[in-house]
Amino acid sequence: MATVSPQDYSTESNNGVAIEKELDLSLFDSCILYYFIAGSCFGGFLILIGLVGNGITIAIMGKERKKSATINCLFMLAIADTLVLLTYGFILVPLGIRKYFYGWWNGHNYNHVTIIYVVEAARIFSQVSAFITMLVTFQRYVSVCQPHRAKQLCSVRLVNQLTVVSYVVSIIFFLPNFFTYYLEMNNDTHRYLTVSKALVLSKAFQILYSSVATVLVTYIIPISTLSFMSIQILRAMSAQSKVMQQSHERSQARKDLTLSSVAIVGLFIICQSFNSANRVLMWVYEPYAANARCGGPLQYFSIVPYLSMIMNSAANFGIYIVLAKGFRKKVIRLFVGQNRVAPQDSTEMIGDTVAGPSMAPTKKTTSE
């Protein structure tokens, strides 16, 4: 959030009733319709699809996650994405519905609470999802580029440990954002007003933490790491395909893996870019809160970063279904009562998963 002067809110607080009476609420009709269509309807649809898809992924991977690091990692990613969808659902879905059916002022206090606190919780879960995505890609990188270290670095125990670390680091990193603003009740309108604390007014805090550190942790480090590992995976697979004679099934499975990996990384980069663009706009359009409100130049963009994060957390299941033949088989098995995840041999394991296969012709291990 951008810095908002307490004086601005103080003036609004002292004249709250007068402002409410003078406002022509018909001017907000376009905003209300946009919030309803983009936020409640489209965002709600994505959230519903994502929750169903992640639920299926959890059901498929849950029973056998202890037998494979890959399955365990995808299981953890689905949980993190589900938390992202739930928290953003609390923010977006009620916003348009309440304003469209009950008027502009309905849900005013609820919206302020979600923007101050629930958004930060959503950012925590989004960062966890980013870390686990990096972990999935790292397993692929080790399995393809350094198969001799797969047994050491691709283990169920390591996935569990790094997942816990991801949650702890994300909570600690975003914890200061919970103490940058507070809610003040307007005695006349009984509505909350958001007031900046001293911490957010600090230029050092804005530059070092809100800008530099946040962009590094949420965008530059994940994007650069994922891009590097994905490029190395593609190069290694291209080189190995020229020297290794493989069956059609094994080659197709690795092709599915490559396409899934590229799609996941590409989607992640696109979705995270909207958040980074939003950080830049906070500096350009100061105060951001005023410019993002109805009638401001950013009124239609303010919801886009939320929708992009929802898309990122809802689309993995679709990527698996479209690009991974093995995962489609698992989904079919789930609905026909054959929800066996662990295959009988390493070749089937590669065909049935979209992450972490070993490219070396070694014996089967749990790291596969």
BELVENTA-V430386 format. One line per field, one symbol per residue. ss: DSSP state (H for helix, E for strand, L for the rest). burial: b if it has 24 or more other C-alpha atoms within 12 Angstrom, else e. A space follows every 10 residues. Layout:
ss: ???
burial: ???
This chain:
ss: LLLLLHHHHH HHHHLHHHHH HHLLHHHHHH HHHHHHHHHH HHHHHHHHHH HHHHHHHHHH HHLLHHHLHH HHHHHHHHHH HHHHHHHHHH HHHHHHHHHH HHLLLLLHHH HHHHHHHHHH HHHHHHHHHH HHHHHHHHHH HHHHHLHHHH HHHLLHHHHH HHHHHHHHHH HHHHHHHHHL EEEEELLLLL LEEEEELHHH HLHHHHHHHH HHHHHHHHHH HHHHHHHHHH HHHHHHHHHH HHHLLLLHHH HHHHHHHHHH HHHHHHHHHH HHHHHHHHHH HHHHLLLHHH HHLLLLLLLL LLLHHHHHHH HHHHLHHHHH HHHLHHHHHH HHHHHLLLLL LLLLLHHHHH HHLLLLLLLL LLLLLLLL
burial: bbbbbeeebe ebbeebeeee eeeeeeeeee bbbbbbbbbb bbbbbbbbbb bbbbbbbbbb bbebbbbbbb bbbbbbbbbb bbbbbbbbbb bbbbbbbbbb eeebbebbbb bbbbbbbbbb bbbbbbbbbb bbbbbbbbbb bbbbbbbeeb bebbbbebbb ebbeebbeeb eebbebbbeb bbbbeeeeee bbbbbbbeeb eeeeebeebb beebbebbbe ebbebbbebb bbbbebbeee eeeeeeeeeb bbbbbbbbbb bbbbbbbbbe bbbbbbebbe bbeebebbbb bbebeeebeb bbbbbbbbbb bbbbbbbbbb bebbbbbbbb beeeeeeebb bbbeebbbbb bbbbbbbbbb eeebbbbb
